[in-house]
């Protein structure tokens, strides 16, 4: 299993394409609509994508895909994808809004439909291309595989959960996210 996780992290840590980041500088094309992105809109995009290819998506996998999108966007563009921070919970990184949205459904059952509280993302080619790249990299993995990879020693979750004086859901800091995801680049 350790070998699979290492391969997973190496395969999925390749530098983003030039359209996302140019020579380590913040892209001048970063959209102002980014600040309008909520975890519900992010969820809507992933749920709609899964439905469009008739692929079941569980709340657990939805949360992992959303967290990965937030963390990789920060690495690629140097700014957060949205205003909500990921938090280090006992079993892994979580976007609290999504957790509370789906906790009553159970995290291993496929999502049957988008929530009434979710609305589509405003059309933004750059954001949609970025989310498509996240989907293409991580859709092939199960929620359990994504969870194991995100809670390995040295991940932002691991560093936060073991260094926080707060025992209740500390926010995962941007510096930990940037340091970890930048270190994965070949």
C-alpha positions as CSV (number, residue, x, y, z in Angstrom):
1,X,0.0,0.0,0.0
2,X,2.9,2.4,0.8
3,X,4.1,2.0,-2.8
4,X,0.7,2.8,-4.2
5,X,0.5,6.0,-2.1
6,X,4.0,7.1,-3.2
7,X,3.1,6.5,-6.9
8,X,-0.2,8.3,-6.4
9,X,1.5,11.4,-4.9
10,X,4.3,11.4,-7.6
11,X,1.8,11.0,-10.5
12,X,-0.3,13.7,-9.2
13,X,2.3,16.2,-8.2
14,X,3.5,17.1,-11.7
15,X,3.7,20.8,-12.4
16,X,0.6,22.4,-13.8
17,X,0.4,23.3,-17.4
18,X,1.7,26.7,-18.4
19,X,-1.8,28.0,-18.7
20,X,-2.2,27.8,-15.0
21,X,1.2,29.1,-13.8
22,X,4.0,30.9,-15.6
23,X,7.6,30.6,-14.2
24,X,6.4,30.6,-10.6
25,X,4.6,33.9,-10.9
26,X,1.0,34.6,-10.2
27,X,-0.9,34.4,-13.5
28,X,-2.3,37.8,-14.5
29,X,-5.4,36.0,-15.7
30,X,-6.6,35.0,-12.3
31,X,-10.3,35.7,-12.3
32,X,-12.0,38.2,-10.0
33,X,-14.9,35.7,-9.9
34,X,-12.7,33.5,-7.7
35,X,-13.9,35.4,-4.6
36,X,-17.5,34.4,-5.5
37,X,-16.7,30.7,-5.4
38,X,-18.2,28.9,-2.4
39,X,-17.8,25.3,-1.4
40,X,-21.3,24.7,-2.6
41,X,-20.5,26.0,-6.0
42,X,-17.4,23.9,-6.1
43,X,-19.5,20.9,-5.1
44,X,-22.1,21.7,-7.8
45,X,-19.3,21.6,-10.4
46,X,-18.0,18.2,-9.3
47,X,-21.4,16.7,-8.9
48,X,-22.5,17.9,-12.3
49,X,-19.3,16.5,-13.8
50,X,-19.9,13.1,-12.2
51,X,-23.5,13.1,-13.4
52,X,-22.5,14.0,-17.0
53,X,-20.4,10.8,-17.3
54,X,-22.8,8.7,-15.3
55,X,-20.3,8.2,-12.5
56,X,-21.4,7.9,-8.9
57,X,-19.8,10.5,-6.5
58,X,-19.9,10.0,-2.8
59,X,-19.8,12.9,-0.3
60,X,-16.4,11.6,1.0
61,X,-14.9,11.8,-2.5
62,X,-16.6,15.1,-3.2
63,X,-14.9,16.6,-0.1
64,X,-11.5,15.2,-1.0
65,X,-11.8,16.5,-4.6
66,X,-12.8,19.9,-3.3
67,X,-10.0,20.1,-0.8
68,X,-7.5,19.1,-3.5
69,X,-8.8,21.8,-5.8
70,X,-8.4,24.4,-3.0
71,X,-4.9,23.3,-2.1
72,X,-3.6,23.0,-5.7
73,X,-5.2,26.3,-6.7
74,X,-3.3,27.9,-3.9
75,X,-0.1,26.3,-5.1
76,X,-0.6,27.1,-8.8
77,X,-1.9,30.7,-8.4
78,X,-0.6,31.8,-5.0
79,X,-4.1,32.8,-3.8
80,X,-7.0,30.8,-2.3
81,X,-9.7,29.4,-4.6
82,X,-12.4,30.6,-2.2
83,X,-12.9,32.2,1.2
84,X,-13.5,29.0,3.2
85,X,-10.5,27.4,4.7
86,X,-9.9,23.7,4.9
87,X,-9.7,22.3,8.4
88,X,-7.8,19.5,10.0
89,X,-10.3,17.1,11.4
90,X,-9.5,13.8,13.1
91,X,-9.9,11.7,9.9
92,X,-8.5,14.2,7.4
93,X,-8.9,17.6,5.8
94,X,-12.4,18.9,5.5
95,X,-14.4,21.8,4.1
96,X,-16.8,22.2,7.0
97,X,-19.7,23.5,4.8
98,X,-19.6,20.4,2.6
99,X,-19.3,18.1,5.6
100,X,-22.5,19.6,7.2
101,X,-24.3,19.6,3.8
102,X,-23.9,15.8,3.5
103,X,-23.4,14.4,7.0
104,X,-26.9,13.0,7.2
105,X,-26.7,11.3,3.9
106,X,-23.7,9.2,4.9
107,X,-20.3,9.5,3.3
108,X,-20.2,6.3,1.3
109,X,-23.5,6.5,-0.5
110,X,-23.6,8.2,-3.9
111,X,-25.0,11.7,-4.1
112,X,-28.4,11.5,-5.7
113,X,-28.7,15.2,-6.7
114,X,-27.3,18.6,-6.1
115,X,-28.4,20.5,-3.1
116,X,-30.9,23.3,-3.3
117,X,-28.3,25.5,-1.7
118,X,-25.8,24.8,-4.5
119,X,-25.7,27.0,-7.5
120,X,-23.5,26.7,-10.6
121,X,-20.2,28.5,-10.9
122,X,-20.2,31.7,-12.9
123,X,-18.7,30.9,-16.3
124,X,-15.0,31.3,-16.1
125,X,-12.8,29.4,-18.6
126,X,-9.7,29.4,-16.4
127,X,-11.5,28.1,-13.3
128,X,-13.4,25.4,-15.3
129,X,-10.1,24.3,-17.0
130,X,-8.5,24.1,-13.6
131,X,-11.3,22.0,-12.1
132,X,-11.3,19.8,-15.2
133,X,-7.6,19.2,-14.6
134,X,-8.3,18.3,-10.9
135,X,-11.1,15.9,-12.0
136,X,-8.8,14.3,-14.6
137,X,-6.0,13.7,-12.1
138,X,-8.0,12.4,-9.2
139,X,-11.3,10.9,-10.4
140,X,-9.6,7.5,-10.9
141,X,-9.0,7.2,-7.2
142,X,-11.4,6.1,-4.5
143,X,-12.3,8.3,-1.6
144,X,-10.4,6.0,0.6
145,X,-7.2,6.3,-1.5
146,X,-7.6,10.1,-1.5
147,X,-8.0,10.1,2.2
148,X,-4.9,7.9,2.8
149,X,-2.8,10.2,0.6
150,X,-4.0,13.4,2.3
151,X,-3.3,12.1,5.8
152,X,0.2,10.7,5.2
153,X,3.0,12.0,7.4
154,X,4.2,15.4,6.3
155,X,1.0,16.4,4.6
156,X,-0.6,19.8,5.6
157,X,-3.2,17.9,7.5
158,X,-0.6,15.9,9.4
159,X,1.5,19.0,10.2
160,X,-1.6,20.9,11.4
161,X,-3.2,18.2,13.4
162,X,0.0,17.4,15.3
163,X,1.2,21.0,15.8
164,X,-2.1,22.7,16.7
165,X,-2.8,23.6,20.3
166,X,-6.5,23.6,19.4
167,X,-8.0,20.1,19.6
168,X,-11.1,21.1,17.6
169,X,-10.7,21.5,13.8
170,X,-7.8,23.9,13.3
171,X,-7.6,25.6,9.9
172,X,-4.9,24.2,7.7
173,X,-2.5,27.1,7.0
174,X,-1.6,28.4,3.6
175,X,2.1,28.2,4.3
176,X,1.8,24.4,5.1
177,X,-0.2,23.9,1.9
178,X,2.3,25.8,-0.2
179,X,5.3,24.1,1.3
180,X,3.9,20.6,0.9
181,X,2.5,20.9,-2.6
182,X,5.5,22.8,-3.9
183,X,7.8,20.1,-2.6
184,X,6.0,17.5,-4.6
185,X,7.1,19.0,-7.9
186,X,9.8,17.0,-9.7
